[in-house]
Amino acid sequence: MSIAATAHQSPTPLSTTRLAWLDALRGIGAMAVVAEHLMPWLLPSLRPYWFSLGAFGILLFFLVSGYIIPTSLERHGDVRKFWISRAFRLYPLYLAVIVLVVGMAWWVPVREQVQRDGSAVAAHATMLLDVVSVGGLADTMWTLSYEMVFYLLVTALFVTGQHMRSGLLAMLFGAVAVIAGLVLSRAVLVGEWLSYVSAAVFVAGLACVISGRFRTAGAYALGLLAVTLVVLGSRVPWLGVAVLAAMFAGTAIHRWERGTGPLWPVAVTAALIAVAPVWAPQAGWWWVQPDVWITTIALVAVTFAGGMAMRGRRVPRVLTWLGLISYSLYLVHHPLLKFFGQVTGDLRESPLPVQLSMAAVAVTLILLASALTYRFIEKPAQNWGRRFTRPQPGATPS
């Protein structure tokens, strides 16, 4: 999260809580993405090609976000509190990784895909990177674009009272993903101007929504921005729309679980996502070949269903711990792997025992660094966010 994370409702550290299974799924998704980026350079002979580890982890993250994020907003019924908590949840670590990557650019150069102008600053400020065709300073940041688009859409739907139609929205976005695969080969909206305009609408719309002034107008603006960018601005249009379909499918699953919606739209959405890349220009990519893509989707479904089956049961603490630090894992691991590669050199032709040893060292360092960033960046920031959203004595609930 990302995979997003995931990306990324604040997880709970206790394996006995009712949301422990979601933590476990986040942990599995995060480690799948870590493996996707680690194996080509350290363990190329062990990398699976019958399914995509990266797509598996990211789709699992998005499904979890779709399941929990809208209902969290609905439970509190306060868009101001929702956005403040999201900001404190996502931005502190995100900014720390940006500082790390830029600060170490003298050693490991910044990716060529990152523009060297103000549009990159604007895109990073909103996290709308992939939907305005700007490369992220860290490779995994592209998934945060779709997490943010989903937040904007959910906010618009909640403010305008349309938030209960999750199954319909999931199928609608699934159908648009199929159409996008047929007619769109790349982003339609491109140019530096898109970063600046989207940032302006983003800030103005959120200001209206959070302050309460012109809230409905602001919500409509954010919703329109989100749909426009994901359909016409995504680097791979069908994939961006399919991600939203998966997230709304997660919400539909939650509504079915609560008895407020049917399950069949989820099956329809899964079928639409499965066929979306068949006629797309990207159909030649190995991970969207029908056998690989459908297998990956099936594994995501089975994993999520297995997690749901663990509701109310004790979940292995290692998985809930990985879920606890999953956002750190997701954002921190790729820069660290680049730094690690600078030290070790190219290990792709090394003997397997050497590769396994170096992979174990890399994973250990990633886990340690992620635990530290969670402890000293994520957790304090979340605590500050709770202070800002805590009801004041005598205040009237919104």
DRENDREN-225724 format. One record per residue (C-alpha): residue number from 0; x, y, z; residue in one letter. Coordinates in pm, 1 decimal, padded with zeros to 6 digits, always signed. Layout:
DRENDREN-225724
(atom NUM (X Y Z) 'A');
...
***
This chain:
DRENDREN-225724
(atom 0 (+00000.0 +00000.0 +00000.0) 'M');
(atom 1 (+00053.6 +00064.1 -00228.0) 'S');
(atom 2 (+00008.1 -00155.4 -00211.7) 'I');
(atom 3 (-00065.0 +00011.2 -00112.9) 'A');
(atom 4 (-00042.2 +00049.7 +00144.3) 'A');
(atom 5 (-00222.8 -00072.6 +00172.6) 'T');
(atom 6 (-00253.1 +00139.1 +00177.3) 'A');
(atom 7 (-00370.3 +00171.8 +00545.8) 'H');
(atom 8 (-00615.4 +00203.0 +00820.5) 'Q');
(atom 9 (-00433.6 +00217.6 +01149.3) 'S');
(atom 10 (-00383.4 -00146.4 +01244.4) 'P');
(atom 11 (-00412.4 -00299.2 +01587.3) 'T');
(atom 12 (-00125.4 -00490.8 +01744.7) 'P');
(atom 13 (-00327.2 -00750.4 +01934.0) 'L');
(atom 14 (-00379.3 -01083.4 +01758.8) 'S');
(atom 15 (-00696.2 -01152.7 +01955.2) 'T');
(atom 16 (-00890.0 -00848.3 +01835.1) 'T');
(atom 17 (-01168.1 -00871.9 +01581.2) 'R');
(atom 18 (-00962.4 -00689.0 +01317.2) 'L');
(atom 19 (-00650.9 -00904.7 +01355.7) 'A');
(atom 20 (-00728.2 -01088.0 +01032.5) 'W');
(atom 21 (-00704.9 -00757.4 +00843.9) 'L');
(atom 22 (-00367.0 -00692.9 +01001.2) 'D');
(atom 23 (-00256.6 -01038.5 +00888.0) 'A');
(atom 24 (-00369.0 -00969.8 +00531.3) 'L');
(atom 25 (-00177.2 -00641.2 +00531.4) 'R');
(atom 26 (+00132.0 -00822.8 +00650.8) 'G');
(atom 27 (+00100.8 -01086.6 +00378.8) 'I');
(atom 28 (+00044.8 -00820.8 +00113.4) 'G');
(atom 29 (+00343.0 -00613.8 +00228.1) 'A');
(atom 30 (+00579.7 -00910.5 +00229.1) 'M');
(atom 31 (+00459.1 -01015.0 -00117.1) 'A');
(atom 32 (+00555.9 -00671.6 -00250.9) 'V');
(atom 33 (+00891.8 -00689.8 -00072.7) 'V');
(atom 34 (+00952.6 -01029.9 -00232.4) 'A');
(atom 35 (+00852.8 -00894.3 -00574.8) 'E');
(atom 36 (+01125.2 -00631.4 -00555.2) 'H');
(atom 37 (+01387.1 -00843.9 -00379.1) 'L');
(atom 38 (+01381.1 -01163.2 -00585.0) 'M');
(atom 39 (+01479.2 -01029.7 -00931.3) 'P');
(atom 40 (+01806.2 -00895.6 -00787.8) 'W');
(atom 41 (+01887.1 -01143.5 -00512.1) 'L');
(atom 42 (+01697.3 -01464.9 -00590.6) 'L');
(atom 43 (+01611.3 -01458.7 -00962.4) 'P');
(atom 44 (+01603.0 -01837.2 -00994.6) 'S');
(atom 45 (+01334.6 -01864.9 -00725.5) 'L');
(atom 46 (+01102.8 -01596.1 -00858.2) 'R');
(atom 47 (+00759.3 -01738.6 -00948.7) 'P');
(atom 48 (+00614.3 -01660.0 -01290.2) 'Y');
(atom 49 (+00289.9 -01856.0 -01266.9) 'W');
(atom 50 (+00145.8 -01561.2 -01071.5) 'F');
(atom 51 (+00260.6 -01206.4 -00992.3) 'S');
(atom 52 (+00380.6 -01149.7 -00637.5) 'L');
(atom 53 (+00360.8 -00772.9 -00681.4) 'G');
(atom 54 (+00008.7 -00766.5 -00826.5) 'A');
(atom 55 (-00101.7 -01013.0 -00557.2) 'F');
(atom 56 (+00027.6 -00794.3 -00274.9) 'G');
(atom 57 (-00106.8 -00470.2 -00419.6) 'I');
(atom 58 (-00453.6 -00607.3 -00500.2) 'L');
(atom 59 (-00474.5 -00760.9 -00153.0) 'L');
(atom 60 (-00385.4 -00423.7 -00000.5) 'F');
(atom 61 (-00648.3 -00246.8 -00208.8) 'F');
(atom 62 (-00914.2 -00502.9 -00122.6) 'L');
(atom 63 (-00843.1 -00455.4 +00248.8) 'V');
(atom 64 (-00857.7 -00075.4 +00211.4) 'S');
(atom 65 (-01186.7 -00100.1 +00026.2) 'G');
(atom 66 (-01323.1 -00322.6 +00300.0) 'Y');
(atom 67 (-01235.8 -00101.2 +00595.0) 'I');
(atom 68 (-01192.6 +00263.1 +00485.3) 'I');
(atom 69 (-01551.0 +00357.5 +00383.7) 'P');
(atom 70 (-01705.6 +00187.0 +00683.5) 'T');
(atom 71 (-01459.4 +00367.2 +00909.8) 'S');
(atom 72 (-01580.0 +00696.8 +00767.5) 'L');
(atom 73 (-01942.8 +00593.1 +00799.8) 'E');
(atom 74 (-01895.2 +00473.5 +01156.4) 'R');
(atom 75 (-01756.4 +00809.3 +01269.2) 'H');
(atom 76 (-01973.6 +01013.7 +01033.3) 'G');
(atom 77 (-01720.2 +01296.0 +01032.4) 'D');
(atom 78 (-01526.8 +01380.2 +00715.3) 'V');
(atom 79 (-01308.6 +01628.5 +00901.7) 'R');
(atom 80 (-01193.4 +01363.7 +01146.4) 'K');
(atom 81 (-01145.9 +01116.2 +00862.1) 'F');
(atom 82 (-00913.1 +01344.2 +00665.3) 'W');
(atom 83 (-00712.8 +01458.0 +00965.5) 'I');
(atom 84 (-00654.4 +01096.1 +01067.7) 'S');
(atom 85 (-00560.7 +01004.3 +00709.1) 'R');
(atom 86 (-00314.1 +01292.6 +00687.3) 'A');
(atom 87 (-00139.5 +01196.7 +01011.7) 'F');
(atom 88 (-00147.4 +00830.5 +00907.6) 'R');
(atom 89 (+00004.1 +00871.2 +00560.9) 'L');
(atom 90 (+00210.5 +01187.5 +00530.4) 'Y');
(atom 91 (+00475.4 +01176.3 +00808.0) 'P');
(atom 92 (+00636.6 +00852.0 +00688.5) 'L');
(atom 93 (+00579.2 +00947.8 +00324.5) 'Y');
(atom 94 (+00765.6 +01275.9 +00376.0) 'L');
(atom 95 (+01041.6 +01100.1 +00569.5) 'A');
(atom 96 (+01099.4 +00861.5 +00277.8) 'V');
(atom 97 (+01107.2 +01157.0 +00037.9) 'I');
(atom 98 (+01373.8 +01324.1 +00253.1) 'V');
(atom 99 (+01569.9 +00997.7 +00267.8) 'L');
(atom 100 (+01565.4 +00944.1 -00109.7) 'V');
(atom 101 (+01652.7 +01305.2 -00191.0) 'V');
(atom 102 (+01915.3 +01320.7 +00081.7) 'G');
(atom 103 (+02087.0 +01006.0 -00047.9) 'M');
(atom 104 (+02070.5 +01114.6 -00413.3) 'A');
(atom 105 (+02447.3 +01182.0 -00407.6) 'W');
(atom 106 (+02494.5 +00805.7 -00363.9) 'W');
(atom 107 (+02188.5 +00651.4 -00532.6) 'V');
(atom 108 (+02055.8 +00890.2 -00799.6) 'P');
(atom 109 (+01685.5 +00973.2 -00806.2) 'V');
(atom 110 (+01487.6 +00776.6 -01064.3) 'R');
(atom 111 (+01482.6 +00918.9 -01416.1) 'E');
(atom 112 (+01100.4 +00894.1 -01415.5) 'Q');
(atom 113 (+01082.2 +01175.9 -01158.7) 'V');
(atom 114 (+01044.5 +01516.5 -01322.7) 'Q');
(atom 115 (+01284.1 +01785.8 -01208.5) 'R');
(atom 116 (+01031.4 +02068.5 -01187.7) 'D');
(atom 117 (+00747.2 +02210.9 -00982.5) 'G');
(atom 118 (+00493.4 +01965.0 -01123.0) 'S');
(atom 119 (+00672.4 +01684.5 -00938.3) 'A');
(atom 120 (+00647.7 +01883.8 -00614.7) 'V');
(atom 121 (+00274.5 +01939.4 -00667.2) 'A');
(atom 122 (+00213.7 +01572.9 -00752.7) 'A');
(atom 123 (+00406.1 +01449.0 -00449.6) 'H');
(atom 124 (+00220.4 +01694.4 -00225.5) 'A');
(atom 125 (-00115.9 +01544.6 -00321.9) 'T');
(atom 126 (+00011.7 +01186.5 -00368.0) 'M');
(atom 127 (-00171.1 +01187.4 -00703.4) 'L');
(atom 128 (+00145.2 +01076.9 -00878.8) 'L');
(atom 129 (+00041.6 +00799.9 -01112.9) 'D');
(atom 130 (-00277.7 +00971.9 -01224.4) 'V');
(atom 131 (-00090.1 +01285.3 -01333.9) 'V');
(atom 132 (+00195.0 +01093.2 -01502.2) 'S');
(atom 133 (+00464.1 +01183.2 -01248.5) 'V');
(atom 134 (+00708.2 +00923.1 -01122.7) 'G');
(atom 135 (+00737.7 +00879.5 -00748.4) 'G');
(atom 136 (+01064.7 +00932.6 -00566.0) 'L');
(atom 137 (+01018.7 +00580.3 -00430.7) 'A');
(atom 138 (+00898.3 +00322.5 -00680.5) 'D');
(atom 139 (+00609.8 +00201.1 -00464.7) 'T');
(atom 140 (+00457.1 +00547.2 -00424.4) 'M');
(atom 141 (+00252.8 +00506.2 -00742.9) 'W');
(atom 142 (-00007.7 +00294.8 -00561.6) 'T');
(atom 143 (-00074.8 +00575.0 -00312.7) 'L');
(atom 144 (-00227.3 +00766.8 -00604.4) 'S');
(atom 145 (-00515.2 +00520.4 -00620.7) 'Y');
(atom 146 (-00551.2 +00509.7 -00244.5) 'E');
(atom 147 (-00591.0 +00888.3 -00250.2) 'M');
(atom 148 (-00833.2 +00876.9 -00545.5) 'V');
(atom 149 (-01040.6 +00626.9 -00349.7) 'F');
(atom 150 (-01047.2 +00856.3 -00045.1) 'Y');
(atom 151 (-01165.6 +01144.9 -00264.1) 'L');
(atom 152 (-01440.8 +00933.1 -00417.3) 'L');
(atom 153 (-01554.0 +00790.8 -00084.4) 'V');
(atom 154 (-01566.7 +01141.0 +00061.8) 'T');
(atom 155 (-01776.1 +01267.9 -00229.6) 'A');
(atom 156 (-02011.9 +00970.8 -00206.1) 'L');
(atom 157 (-02050.3 +01009.2 +00170.5) 'F');
(atom 158 (-02118.2 +01383.8 +00162.2) 'V');
(atom 159 (-02372.5 +01345.0 -00119.5) 'T');
(atom 160 (-02541.3 +01041.1 +00038.4) 'G');
(atom 161 (-02449.0 +00791.8 -00236.7) 'Q');
(atom 162 (-02208.0 +00580.0 -00032.4) 'H');
(atom 163 (-02423.1 +00268.7 +00004.0) 'M');
(atom 164 (-02404.9 +00169.8 -00364.3) 'R');
(atom 165 (-02074.8 -00013.1 -00337.6) 'S');
(atom 166 (-02169.2 -00317.6 -00544.7) 'G');
(atom 167 (-02301.1 -00104.3 -00829.0) 'L');
(atom 168 (-01989.9 +00115.1 -00822.8) 'L');
(atom 169 (-01762.7 -00190.3 -00821.6) 'A');
(atom 170 (-01932.7 -00331.8 -01132.4) 'M');
(atom 171 (-01937.9 +00008.3 -01300.6) 'L');
(atom 172 (-01565.8 +00060.3 -01255.1) 'F');
(atom 173 (-01503.9 -00300.1 -01363.1) 'G');
(atom 174 (-01692.9 -00233.7 -01686.7) 'A');
(atom 175 (-01503.9 +00092.5 -01743.1) 'V');
(atom 176 (-01176.6 -00099.1 -01691.1) 'A');
(atom 177 (-01272.5 -00335.8 -01974.0) 'V');
(atom 178 (-01362.6 -00042.2 -02201.4) 'I');
(atom 179 (-01041.7 +00141.3 -02109.7) 'A');
(atom 180 (-00843.6 -00168.1 -02203.5) 'G');
(atom 181 (-01009.0 -00160.8 -02544.2) 'L');
(atom 182 (-00978.8 +00207.3 -02632.3) 'V');
(atom 183 (-00703.1 +00367.3 -02420.0) 'L');
(atom 184 (-00337.8 +00277.2 -02461.9) 'S');
(atom 185 (-00202.2 +00547.2 -02232.2) 'R');
(atom 186 (-00304.0 +00856.3 -02037.0) 'A');
(atom 187 (-00513.8 +01105.8 -02233.2) 'V');
(atom 188 (-00446.2 +01398.6 -02000.3) 'L');
(atom 189 (-00073.9 +01473.8 -01985.0) 'V');
(atom 190 (+00148.1 +01772.3 -01916.9) 'G');
(atom 191 (+00284.8 +01968.6 -01624.2) 'E');
(atom 192 (-00039.2 +02165.8 -01601.0) 'W');
(atom 193 (-00225.1 +01856.6 -01480.4) 'L');
(atom 194 (-00022.7 +01839.3 -01157.8) 'S');
(atom 195 (-00086.9 +02205.4 -01080.7) 'Y');
(atom 196 (-00460.5 +02198.9 -01163.3) 'V');
(atom 197 (-00521.1 +01876.6 -00971.9) 'S');
(atom 198 (-00333.1 +02014.8 -00669.9) 'A');
(atom 199 (-00543.4 +02332.6 -00675.2) 'A');
(atom 200 (-00872.4 +02141.0 -00693.4) 'V');
(atom 201 (-00747.8 +01895.1 -00430.3) 'F');
(atom 202 (-00663.1 +02169.1 -00180.3) 'V');
(atom 203 (-00972.9 +02381.5 -00247.8) 'A');
(atom 204 (-01209.2 +02084.8 -00240.1) 'G');
(atom 205 (-01068.7 +01946.1 +00082.6) 'L');
(atom 206 (-01076.9 +02291.0 +00241.2) 'A');
(atom 207 (-01450.5 +02307.0 +00168.3) 'C');
(atom 208 (-01516.6 +01952.9 +00288.1) 'V');
(atom 209 (-01316.9 +01984.2 +00609.9) 'I');
(atom 210 (-01430.6 +02335.3 +00701.3) 'S');
(atom 211 (-01794.8 +02266.0 +00621.5) 'G');
(atom 212 (-01826.7 +02571.9 +00399.2) 'R');
(atom 213 (-01958.2 +02477.3 +00053.9) 'F');
(atom 214 (-01906.7 +02117.5 +00159.6) 'R');
(atom 215 (-02131.9 +01964.6 -00105.8) 'T');
(atom 216 (-01972.8 +02168.2 -00385.4) 'A');
(atom 217 (-01628.1 +02071.4 -00261.4) 'G');
(atom 218 (-01728.9 +01704.3 -00248.9) 'A');
(atom 219 (-01857.6 +01714.2 -00607.1) 'Y');
(atom 220 (-01532.7 +01877.9 -00720.5) 'A');
(atom 221 (-01324.3 +01610.8 -00548.7) 'L');
(atom 222 (-01535.5 +01329.6 -00691.3) 'G');
(atom 223 (-01513.6 +01472.2 -01043.1) 'L');
(atom 224 (-01138.3 +01519.4 -01003.9) 'L');
(atom 225 (-01094.1 +01159.6 -00887.7) 'A');
(atom 226 (-01294.1 +01003.4 -01172.1) 'V');
(atom 227 (-01135.9 +01223.7 -01438.0) 'T');
(atom 228 (-00781.7 +01152.1 -01323.9) 'L');
(atom 229 (-00820.5 +00777.5 -01281.9) 'V');
(atom 230 (-00984.1 +00727.1 -01621.7) 'V');
(atom 231 (-00796.7 +00982.5 -01831.6) 'L');
(atom 232 (-00477.6 +01042.4 -01633.2) 'G');
(atom 233 (-00361.5 +00697.0 -01524.1) 'S');
(atom 234 (-00041.7 +00572.4 -01685.9) 'R');
(atom 235 (-00218.1 +00241.2 -01756.0) 'V');
(atom 236 (-00587.3 +00341.4 -01770.8) 'P');
(atom 237 (-00746.5 -00002.8 -01743.3) 'W');
(atom 238 (-00530.0 -00089.9 -01441.9) 'L');
(atom 239 (-00612.1 +00231.6 -01257.4) 'G');
(atom 240 (-00984.3 +00180.6 -01304.2) 'V');
(atom 241 (-00957.0 -00190.4 -01217.1) 'A');
(atom 242 (-00790.2 -00093.8 -00888.8) 'V');
(atom 243 (-01091.9 +00120.7 -00797.2) 'L');
(atom 244 (-01323.0 -00165.4 -00894.6) 'A');
(atom 245 (-01131.9 -00394.1 -00656.6) 'A');
(atom 246 (-01153.9 -00141.0 -00373.9) 'M');
(atom 247 (-01528.7 -00095.5 -00411.4) 'F');
(atom 248 (-01558.9 -00473.8 -00428.5) 'A');
(atom 249 (-01394.4 -00479.8 -00084.9) 'G');
(atom 250 (-01658.7 -00237.0 +00040.8) 'T');
(atom 251 (-01932.4 -00453.3 -00114.5) 'A');
(atom 252 (-01795.8 -00756.1 +00071.0) 'I');
(atom 253 (-01822.4 -00565.3 +00397.8) 'H');
(atom 254 (-02180.4 -00464.2 +00321.1) 'R');
(atom 255 (-02268.2 -00825.2 +00238.6) 'W');
(atom 256 (-02109.5 -00936.1 +00565.4) 'E');
(atom 257 (-02325.6 -00684.0 +00751.7) 'R');
(atom 258 (-02637.9 -00791.1 +00563.4) 'G');
(atom 259 (-02682.3 -00457.9 +00384.6) 'T');
(atom 260 (-02593.3 -00569.0 +00031.6) 'G');
(atom 261 (-02563.3 -00873.5 -00197.0) 'P');
(atom 262 (-02242.4 -01061.7 -00277.7) 'L');
(atom 263 (-02302.4 -01130.7 -00646.5) 'W');
(atom 264 (-02170.7 -00786.6 -00760.8) 'P');
(atom 265 (-01831.9 -00890.1 -00622.8) 'V');
(atom 266 (-01824.3 -01196.6 -00848.4) 'A');
(atom 267 (-01924.9 -00986.3 -01149.7) 'V');
(atom 268 (-01655.6 -00730.7 -01065.8) 'T');
(atom 269 (-01390.1 -01000.9 -01033.4) 'A');
(atom 270 (-01483.5 -01135.4 -01376.8) 'A');
(atom 271 (-01462.4 -00788.0 -01530.3) 'L');
(atom 272 (-01122.2 -00723.2 -01371.3) 'I');
(atom 273 (-01002.8 -01060.7 -01499.6) 'A');
(atom 274 (-01083.8 -00977.5 -01861.9) 'V');
(atom 275 (-00987.4 -00607.6 -01850.1) 'A');
(atom 276 (-00630.5 -00653.3 -01984.7) 'P');
(atom 277 (-00715.1 -00917.1 -02247.6) 'V');
(atom 278 (-00751.0 -00665.8 -02531.5) 'W');
(atom 279 (-00534.0 -00391.5 -02380.5) 'A');
(atom 280 (-00209.3 -00275.1 -02543.6) 'P');
(atom 281 (-00031.6 -00404.3 -02231.8) 'Q');
(atom 282 (-00163.6 -00758.7 -02288.6) 'A');
(atom 283 (+00187.8 -00867.3 -02381.9) 'G');
(atom 284 (+00324.4 -00799.1 -02034.5) 'W');
(atom 285 (+00398.2 -01128.7 -01863.3) 'W');
(atom 286 (+00199.1 -01055.8 -01548.4) 'W');
(atom 287 (-00123.1 -00974.6 -01737.9) 'V');
(atom 288 (-00117.0 -01287.1 -01950.8) 'Q');
(atom 289 (-00458.8 -01450.3 -01887.5) 'P');
(atom 290 (-00323.9 -01753.5 -01701.7) 'D');
(atom 291 (-00097.1 -01543.3 -01476.2) 'V');
(atom 292 (-00344.2 -01258.5 -01422.3) 'W');
(atom 293 (-00642.2 -01482.0 -01344.3) 'I');
(atom 294 (-00432.1 -01702.1 -01115.9) 'T');
(atom 295 (-00315.7 -01391.5 -00928.4) 'T');
(atom 296 (-00674.2 -01268.0 -00886.4) 'I');
(atom 297 (-00784.5 -01612.8 -00767.9) 'A');
(atom 298 (-00505.0 -01621.6 -00509.2) 'L');
(atom 299 (-00607.2 -01277.2 -00382.6) 'V');
(atom 300 (-00966.6 -01396.6 -00347.0) 'A');
(atom 301 (-00865.8 -01716.0 -00168.2) 'V');
(atom 302 (-00630.3 -01529.1 +00066.1) 'T');
(atom 303 (-00892.9 -01268.9 +00152.2) 'F');
(atom 304 (-01156.2 -01539.4 +00208.3) 'A');
(atom 305 (-00910.8 -01727.7 +00429.2) 'G');
(atom 306 (-00854.2 -01410.4 +00630.0) 'G');
(atom 307 (-01228.6 -01362.4 +00674.6) 'M');
(atom 308 (-01254.5 -01720.8 +00795.5) 'A');
(atom 309 (-01013.2 -01626.3 +01075.4) 'M');
(atom 310 (-01244.6 -01357.2 +01212.6) 'R');
(atom 311 (-01275.0 -01393.6 +01586.9) 'G');
(atom 312 (-00995.6 -01650.2 +01597.9) 'R');
(atom 313 (-00639.7 -01616.3 +01711.7) 'R');
(atom 314 (-00409.9 -01507.8 +01430.8) 'V');
(atom 315 (-00031.9 -01572.1 +01436.0) 'P');
(atom 316 (+00127.9 -01274.3 +01602.3) 'R');
(atom 317 (+00402.3 -01254.0 +01341.8) 'V');
(atom 318 (+00138.1 -01176.1 +01079.5) 'L');
(atom 319 (-00034.1 -00912.7 +01290.5) 'T');
(atom 320 (+00306.4 -00757.8 +01365.6) 'W');
(atom 321 (+00384.2 -00744.7 +00994.2) 'L');
(atom 322 (+00045.0 -00582.7 +00945.2) 'G');
(atom 323 (+00125.5 -00329.6 +01214.0) 'L');
(atom 324 (+00438.5 -00215.7 +01029.0) 'I');
(atom 325 (+00302.1 -00284.3 +00677.9) 'S');
(atom 326 (+00294.0 +00080.1 +00566.7) 'Y');
(atom 327 (+00656.8 +00121.7 +00672.4) 'S');
(atom 328 (+00745.6 -00204.8 +00500.9) 'L');
(atom 329 (+00576.6 -00089.1 +00185.4) 'Y');
(atom 330 (+00740.2 +00253.1 +00159.5) 'L');
(atom 331 (+01081.3 +00185.7 +00311.9) 'V');
(atom 332 (+01185.1 -00142.7 +00152.2) 'H');
(atom 333 (+01254.0 -00028.3 -00203.9) 'H');
(atom 334 (+01496.4 +00256.2 -00119.3) 'P');
(atom 335 (+01671.3 +00024.3 +00124.7) 'L');
(atom 336 (+01704.9 -00244.8 -00142.5) 'L');
(atom 337 (+01864.4 +00011.0 -00373.2) 'K');
(atom 338 (+02111.1 +00112.2 -00101.8) 'F');
(atom 339 (+02178.3 -00255.3 -00026.8) 'F');
(atom 340 (+02247.4 -00324.0 -00393.2) 'G');
(atom 341 (+02498.9 -00038.6 -00404.8) 'Q');
(atom 342 (+02692.3 -00204.0 -00122.8) 'V');
(atom 343 (+02677.8 -00566.3 -00240.6) 'T');
(atom 344 (+02692.8 -00516.2 -00615.7) 'G');
(atom 345 (+02512.6 -00735.4 -00868.1) 'D');
(atom 346 (+02437.8 -01075.6 -00710.4) 'L');
(atom 347 (+02226.7 -01223.6 -00989.1) 'R');
(atom 348 (+02505.8 -01455.4 -01103.2) 'E');
(atom 349 (+02624.5 -01546.5 -00753.4) 'S');
(atom 350 (+02587.1 -01899.7 -00612.6) 'P');
(atom 351 (+02245.0 -01969.4 -00459.9) 'L');
(atom 352 (+02379.0 -02001.1 -00100.1) 'P');
(atom 353 (+02529.6 -01652.9 -00131.0) 'V');
(atom 354 (+02204.2 -01516.1 -00271.8) 'Q');
(atom 355 (+02001.7 -01675.6 +00008.0) 'L');
(atom 356 (+02236.0 -01535.5 +00272.8) 'S');
(atom 357 (+02225.1 -01185.4 +00126.1) 'M');
(atom 358 (+01846.8 -01202.5 +00089.7) 'A');
(atom 359 (+01817.0 -01297.9 +00457.3) 'A');
(atom 360 (+02036.5 -01001.8 +00553.1) 'V');
(atom 361 (+01832.0 -00765.9 +00333.5) 'A');
(atom 362 (+01498.7 -00881.7 +00475.9) 'V');
(atom 363 (+01631.2 -00851.9 +00831.3) 'T');
(atom 364 (+01747.0 -00495.0 +00768.1) 'L');
(atom 365 (+01415.6 -00405.8 +00604.8) 'I');
(atom 366 (+01215.4 -00547.1 +00896.3) 'L');
(atom 367 (+01435.6 -00368.9 +01149.9) 'L');
(atom 368 (+01415.8 -00036.0 +00965.9) 'A');
(atom 369 (+01038.6 -00069.3 +00924.5) 'S');
(atom 370 (+00993.5 -00146.4 +01293.0) 'A');
(atom 371 (+01194.8 +00163.9 +01379.9) 'L');
(atom 372 (+01008.4 +00392.6 +01141.2) 'T');
(atom 373 (+00679.9 +00263.3 +01277.0) 'Y');
(atom 374 (+00791.9 +00318.4 +01635.1) 'R');
(atom 375 (+00943.1 +00663.5 +01589.5) 'F');
(atom 376 (+00747.6 +00812.3 +01296.2) 'I');
(atom 377 (+00417.3 +00636.3 +01232.3) 'E');
(atom 378 (+00302.7 +00572.8 +01587.6) 'K');
(atom 379 (+00378.3 +00921.8 +01727.3) 'P');
(atom 380 (+00212.0 +01079.6 +01422.6) 'A');
(atom 381 (-00100.8 +00870.3 +01471.5) 'Q');
(atom 382 (-00111.4 +00971.8 +01836.2) 'N');
(atom 383 (-00091.2 +01337.3 +01733.5) 'W');
(atom 384 (-00371.7 +01279.6 +01486.1) 'G');
(atom 385 (-00592.8 +01139.9 +01759.9) 'R');
(atom 386 (-00528.3 +01449.6 +01969.6) 'R');
(atom 387 (-00646.5 +01673.4 +01687.7) 'F');
(atom 388 (-00961.1 +01468.9 +01629.7) 'T');
(atom 389 (-01049.5 +01413.8 +01993.9) 'R');
(atom 390 (-01381.0 +01584.7 +02081.0) 'P');
(atom 391 (-01330.9 +01895.3 +02290.4) 'Q');
(atom 392 (-01525.7 +01933.7 +02616.8) 'P');
(atom 393 (-01860.5 +02093.6 +02541.4) 'G');
(atom 394 (-01818.4 +02059.8 +02165.3) 'A');
(atom 395 (-02115.6 +01967.0 +01952.4) 'T');
(atom 396 (-02059.4 +01657.4 +01732.6) 'P');
(atom 397 (-02060.3 +01728.6 +01359.0) 'S');
***
